[in-house]
């Protein structure tokens, strides 16, 4: 069962910014005929892959999901917020913070940030 995604405004803006940076970097790379992808392209690919995995199976072991107590659940403050790894073993590795809700078949992406 795939979940339907909801986004906070902050998370949606960050995702869009990462995507725009990746698209710009790809255009520049193609103009200069370089074959190696840029850091921006790689980062966006990793974040997009993490969100896709969350959508299809939030318990996927590659996500390394665990509770994160520093953020509050946007719908019910008694519920848990989770942290998923988009990167690992990288300085400033990116994380995706998410929660279940607002309904039964929904996940909400709360934030996309470098590791705090």
N, C-alpha and C positions, 0 to 999 in steps of 0.2 A: 504494500500500500504506500503510495507516495503522498506526502503531506503537501498542503497548499502553503505557500510562503506569504507572510506579512512582513513588512519592513518598517522600522522606525525611520523617521526622517533623517536622523544622523547616519544610520547604516546605509540607507539608500543613497545619500549624497556621497559617502565615502566609496561605495561600490561604483557609482557613476564616475567619480574622479579617478579611481584606479583604472577603469575601463578606458576613459578618455586618454589617460597617460599611455596606456598600452597601445591604443590605436595610433596615436601620434608617433610613438617610438617605432611601431611597425612600418608606418609610412616612410619615416626617415631611413630606416634600415633597408627598405626596398629601393629607395632612391640611390643610396650609396652602395647597393648590391652586396651588402653583408649577409652572411648566412646565419650567424649566431644571434639568437634572440637576446633582446635587452633585458635588464633587470626588471623594468616596468612590465614587459610582456610576461616574463616568468612569474612575477608576483600576482598579476591579475589571473593568470592561468591557475595558479595554486588556490587562490581565494575562490574562483568560480568552481573549481573542482570540489573544494570543501563544501560549498553551499549545495552543489548538486548531490553530493553524498549525504548531507544532512537531510535533504528533501526526500531521498529514497530510503535511507536507513540511518537514523541518528545514533544508533548503537554500533555502527561500523567501527571495528577496532582501530582502523587507521586514523580515525578522527581524534582518538585519545580524549574523548569527552569526559569532563568531570565538573562537579559543582563549582560555582564561583560565587562567593558570598559578598563581594564588594558592590555588586549591582543589584538593584531591586527589580523584581518582576513587574512589568508594566501593567498587568491586569489584576493580579492577586499577590499581595506582598507576602503571603504565606508560602507561595510556591517557589520552586527552585529556578535559578538561572544557571545555564551551562556554558562551558568554554570548550571550543573545538579548536584543534591545531590546524592552521593552514600551512604553517612552516614549522620546522623543528631544527634544533641545533644550528641556529642562525642568529647572529646578533639582531635584536629587535624583531624577532620572529612574529609574524602576524597571527592573530587569533580572531575567531568569530564567536561572539557571545550571542546566545539564543535562549529561547524558552518555548515551552509548549503553550499553545493558546493563540488566539482568544477562544477558539472552539476546539472540538475534539480532533478534527483532522487538520489542524493548523500548527505551524511553527512560526515564531516571530524572530527575525534577525534583529537583535538589539544594537549591536555595534561590531565594527570591523576595525581592529586597532593593532598596532605593534604591541608585543608583550609588555604589560605594565611593570 
